Amino acid sequence: AFVLKSSCVPSRYPVALLEMAEAMSMIRGHADEWHVDAGRVAAIGFSAGGHLAANLTTVSSDAELRDAGYDPAAVRPDALLLCYPVIWPVRAPRQFRQPAG
């Protein structure tokens, strides 16, 4: 198992995303040496880490990854487990919307 201690405030997006991409790249790059099946690398994230793992796993972050020199498919986890992730549907729930006017 590998643990990523990603950056938080005052760092801003996409710092943590790129840190996770680098971690995935490193794990796959050392797969033989570290006895890891490079085609079966999973990510698990709790709370904000769940948001980070989901972001790396979906295509929503592809532009940022490409801009930083990563191939999104090469750093995307093969499996994902999200535990109480900080993610929202397309529209925020009513209680979190800005009041009109």
C-alpha positions as a LaTeX table, in Angstrom:
\begin{tabular}{lrrr}
\hline
Residue & $x$ (\AA) & $y$ (\AA) & $z$ (\AA) \\
\hline
Ala1 & 0.00 & 0.00 & 0.00 \\
Phe2 & 1.06 & 3.56 & $-0.67$ \\
Val3 & $-0.19$ & 6.68 & 1.10 \\
Leu4 & $-0.22$ & 10.10 & $-0.50$ \\
Lys5 & $-0.12$ & 13.06 & 1.85 \\
Ser6 & $-1.37$ & 15.61 & $-0.63$ \\
Ser7 & $-1.08$ & 19.36 & $-0.27$ \\
Cys8 & $-3.86$ & 21.36 & 1.32 \\
Val9 & $-4.35$ & 25.07 & 1.96 \\
Pro10 & $-2.57$ & 27.29 & 1.06 \\
Ser11 & $-1.98$ & 25.17 & $-2.07$ \\
Arg12 & $-4.67$ & 25.46 & $-4.71$ \\
Tyr13 & $-6.05$ & 23.32 & $-7.52$ \\
Pro14 & $-4.50$ & 21.48 & $-9.33$ \\
Val15 & $-1.53$ & 20.95 & $-6.93$ \\
Ala16 & $-2.98$ & 17.90 & $-5.12$ \\
Leu17 & $-4.26$ & 16.44 & $-8.41$ \\
Leu18 & $-0.77$ & 16.64 & $-9.91$ \\
Glu19 & 0.74 & 15.14 & $-6.75$ \\
Met20 & $-1.60$ & 12.16 & $-7.08$ \\
Ala21 & $-0.81$ & 11.85 & $-10.79$ \\
Glu22 & 2.91 & 11.80 & $-9.96$ \\
Ala23 & 2.32 & 9.17 & $-7.27$ \\
Met24 & 0.42 & 6.94 & $-9.72$ \\
Ser25 & 3.16 & 7.44 & $-12.31$ \\
Met26 & 5.83 & 6.56 & $-9.75$ \\
Ile27 & 3.99 & 3.43 & $-8.57$ \\
Arg28 & 3.54 & 2.18 & $-12.13$ \\
Gly29 & 7.10 & 3.17 & $-13.05$ \\
His30 & 8.52 & 1.06 & $-10.20$ \\
Ala31 & 5.95 & $-1.74$ & $-10.45$ \\
Asp32 & 8.45 & $-4.53$ & $-11.13$ \\
Glu33 & 10.87 & $-3.34$ & $-8.46$ \\
Trp34 & 8.09 & $-2.90$ & $-5.87$ \\
His35 & 6.24 & $-6.11$ & $-6.88$ \\
Val36 & 3.08 & $-4.27$ & $-7.97$ \\
Asp37 & 0.77 & $-5.30$ & $-10.81$ \\
Ala38 & 0.82 & $-2.04$ & $-12.81$ \\
Gly39 & $-2.53$ & $-2.92$ & $-14.39$ \\
Arg40 & $-4.29$ & $-3.31$ & $-11.06$ \\
Val41 & $-3.60$ & $-0.14$ & $-9.11$ \\
Ala42 & $-6.56$ & 1.08 & $-7.07$ \\
Ala43 & $-7.14$ & 4.36 & $-5.26$ \\
Ile44 & $-9.09$ & 4.87 & $-2.07$ \\
Gly45 & $-9.98$ & 8.29 & $-0.76$ \\
Phe46 & $-11.71$ & 9.59 & 2.33 \\
Ser47 & $-13.49$ & 12.96 & 2.39 \\
Ala48 & $-11.36$ & 15.45 & 0.44 \\
Gly49 & $-9.12$ & 12.53 & $-0.58$ \\
Gly50 & $-12.21$ & 10.92 & $-2.10$ \\
His51 & $-12.78$ & 14.07 & $-4.11$ \\
Leu52 & $-9.16$ & 13.98 & $-5.26$ \\
Ala53 & $-9.31$ & 10.29 & $-6.23$ \\
Ala54 & $-12.59$ & 10.79 & $-8.09$ \\
Asn55 & $-11.18$ & 13.77 & $-9.94$ \\
Leu56 & $-8.11$ & 11.84 & $-11.11$ \\
Thr57 & $-10.25$ & 8.87 & $-12.12$ \\
Thr58 & $-12.71$ & 10.81 & $-14.27$ \\
Val59 & $-12.10$ & 12.73 & $-17.48$ \\
Ser60 & $-12.87$ & 16.03 & $-15.76$ \\
Ser61 & $-9.18$ & 16.53 & $-14.97$ \\
Asp62 & $-7.72$ & 15.48 & $-18.33$ \\
Ala63 & $-6.85$ & 19.01 & $-19.51$ \\
Glu64 & $-4.90$ & 19.82 & $-16.34$ \\
Leu65 & $-3.06$ & 16.51 & $-16.50$ \\
Arg66 & $-2.09$ & 16.98 & $-20.16$ \\
Asp67 & $-0.98$ & 20.57 & $-19.48$ \\
Ala68 & 1.37 & 19.20 & $-16.79$ \\
Gly69 & 2.79 & 16.55 & $-19.14$ \\
Tyr70 & 0.87 & 13.50 & $-17.91$ \\
Asp71 & $-1.03$ & 11.02 & $-20.05$ \\
Pro72 & $-4.39$ & 10.86 & $-18.22$ \\
Ala73 & $-4.91$ & 7.19 & $-19.08$ \\
Ala74 & $-1.47$ & 6.30 & $-17.68$ \\
Val75 & $-2.12$ & 7.87 & $-14.26$ \\
Arg76 & $-5.80$ & 6.95 & $-13.91$ \\
Pro77 & $-6.42$ & 4.28 & $-11.22$ \\
Asp78 & $-7.80$ & 0.92 & $-12.36$ \\
Ala79 & $-10.24$ & 0.76 & $-9.45$ \\
Leu80 & $-11.67$ & 3.30 & $-7.06$ \\
Leu81 & $-13.15$ & 3.27 & $-3.56$ \\
Leu82 & $-14.64$ & 6.52 & $-2.29$ \\
Cys83 & $-15.46$ & 6.87 & 1.41 \\
Tyr84 & $-17.71$ & 9.84 & 2.24 \\
Pro85 & $-16.16$ & 11.82 & $-0.65$ \\
Val86 & $-16.62$ & 15.56 & $-0.97$ \\
Ile87 & $-18.42$ & 15.49 & $-4.32$ \\
Trp88 & $-21.59$ & 17.17 & $-5.52$ \\
Pro89 & $-24.12$ & 16.46 & $-8.21$ \\
Val90 & $-24.16$ & 18.82 & $-11.18$ \\
Arg91 & $-26.42$ & 21.21 & $-9.27$ \\
Ala92 & $-25.68$ & 21.95 & $-5.63$ \\
Pro93 & $-28.40$ & 21.04 & $-3.12$ \\
Arg94 & $-30.85$ & 23.87 & $-2.42$ \\
Gln95 & $-29.43$ & 24.69 & 1.01 \\
Phe96 & $-26.01$ & 25.45 & $-0.55$ \\
Arg97 & $-27.21$ & 27.67 & $-3.38$ \\
Gln98 & $-26.70$ & 31.43 & $-3.31$ \\
Pro99 & $-29.88$ & 33.31 & $-2.41$ \\
Ala100 & $-31.48$ & 35.16 & $-5.31$ \\
Gly101 & $-31.33$ & 38.95 & $-5.39$ \\
\hline
\end{tabular}
